[in-house]
């Protein structure tokens, strides 16, 4: 014996939503609510972005970037490439266009055997500073290497 489905069908839902007495008004309210939700969402995204920027600025002031950079360079000199990469990535998080950190990150990646990633970073630097001789030389060396 087949079982009968329990619950409302689509017709029942439509009747409840768009009955003759409140159909058009309820539809308008739905559109208005949808616009309001979209607007609220956009405002919320703006607030989140502002908070993230404030947090980033606050964190910047708490970090001694010069010391962090020196530590990263020290790690490179000691062939501690993974550790130096972590430090450079922290610096790049706070200053995404820091050319020295990006270039050193490319060097570290190359030393870790990640030549393609290194080339990508060097090309990114050249987009920021097209006349940077050191970066051009580094890129040329990598591209001419077999």
BELTA-V847560 format. One record per residue. N is the residue number from 1. SS is DSSP state (H for helix, E for strand, C for the rest). OMEGA is omega in whole degrees, 0 to 359 (* if undefined). NEAR is the number of other C-alpha atoms within 12 Angstrom. Layout:
<<N | SS | OMEGA | NEAR> <N | SS | OMEGA | NEAR>>
This chain:
<<1 | C | 182 | 3> <2 | C | 180 | 4> <3 | C | 179 | 5> <4 | C | 179 | 8> <5 | C | 179 | 7> <6 | C | 178 | 6> <7 | C | 182 | 9> <8 | C | 174 | 12> <9 | C | 181 | 12> <10 | H | 180 | 11> <11 | H | 179 | 12> <12 | H | 180 | 12> <13 | H | 179 | 12> <14 | H | 178 | 16> <15 | H | 181 | 16> <16 | H | 184 | 17> <17 | H | 186 | 20> <18 | C | 177 | 20> <19 | C | 187 | 16> <20 | C | 184 | 13> <21 | C | 187 | 12> <22 | C | 184 | 16> <23 | H | 184 | 16> <24 | H | 181 | 14> <25 | H | 180 | 15> <26 | H | 179 | 19> <27 | H | 178 | 19> <28 | H | 179 | 15> <29 | H | 179 | 17> <30 | H | 179 | 17> <31 | H | 180 | 14> <32 | H | 178 | 14> <33 | H | 181 | 15> <34 | H | 177 | 14> <35 | H | 181 | 14> <36 | H | 179 | 15> <37 | H | 179 | 15> <38 | H | 180 | 14> <39 | H | 179 | 14> <40 | H | 180 | 14> <41 | H | 179 | 15> <42 | H | 179 | 14> <43 | H | 179 | 14> <44 | H | 178 | 15> <45 | H | 178 | 14> <46 | H | 179 | 14> <47 | H | 179 | 14> <48 | H | 180 | 14> <49 | H | 179 | 14> <50 | H | 178 | 14> <51 | H | 178 | 15> <52 | H | 180 | 15> <53 | H | 178 | 16> <54 | H | 179 | 15> <55 | H | 180 | 15> <56 | H | 179 | 21> <57 | H | 179 | 16> <58 | H | 180 | 13> <59 | H | 179 | 19> <60 | H | 183 | 20> <61 | H | 181 | 13> <62 | H | 185 | 12> <63 | C | 175 | 18> <64 | C | 186 | 16> <65 | H | 180 | 24> <66 | H | 179 | 17> <67 | H | 179 | 14> <68 | H | 179 | 26> <69 | H | 179 | 29> <70 | H | 178 | 20> <71 | H | 180 | 24> <72 | H | 179 | 31> <73 | H | 178 | 29> <74 | H | 179 | 20> <75 | H | 178 | 23> <76 | H | 181 | 28> <77 | H | 179 | 17> <78 | C | 181 | 14> <79 | C | 175 | 18> <80 | C | 191 | 20> <81 | H | 180 | 28> <82 | H | 180 | 23> <83 | H | 180 | 25> <84 | H | 179 | 32> <85 | H | 177 | 34> <86 | H | 182 | 25> <87 | H | 178 | 33> <88 | H | 179 | 40> <89 | H | 176 | 29> <90 | H | 179 | 27> <91 | H | 180 | 33> <92 | H | 176 | 26> <93 | H | 182 | 21> <94 | H | 179 | 27> <95 | C | 186 | 19> <96 | C | 181 | 21> <97 | C | 178 | 22> <98 | C | 187 | 24> <99 | H | 180 | 27> <100 | H | 181 | 28> <101 | H | 179 | 35> <102 | H | 181 | 36> <103 | H | 179 | 39> <104 | H | 176 | 37> <105 | H | 178 | 43> <106 | H | 179 | 37> <107 | H | 180 | 37> <108 | H | 179 | 36> <109 | H | 177 | 32> <110 | H | 180 | 29> <111 | H | 176 | 23> <112 | C | 179 | 21> <113 | C | 181 | 16> <114 | C | 185 | 18> <115 | H | 182 | 25> <116 | H | 179 | 20> <117 | H | 178 | 23> <118 | H | 179 | 31> <119 | H | 179 | 32> <120 | H | 181 | 25> <121 | H | 179 | 35> <122 | H | 177 | 40> <123 | H | 177 | 28> <124 | H | 179 | 25> <125 | H | 180 | 31> <126 | H | 173 | 24> <127 | H | 180 | 16> <128 | H | 181 | 18> <129 | C | 185 | 20> <130 | C | 184 | 15> <131 | C | 181 | 13> <132 | C | 186 | 20> <133 | H | 181 | 15> <134 | H | 181 | 21> <135 | H | 178 | 33> <136 | H | 180 | 23> <137 | H | 179 | 18> <138 | H | 180 | 27> <139 | H | 179 | 29> <140 | H | 179 | 17> <141 | H | 181 | 18> <142 | H | 184 | 27> <143 | H | 181 | 18> <144 | H | 180 | 11> <145 | C | 178 | 12> <146 | C | * | 7>>
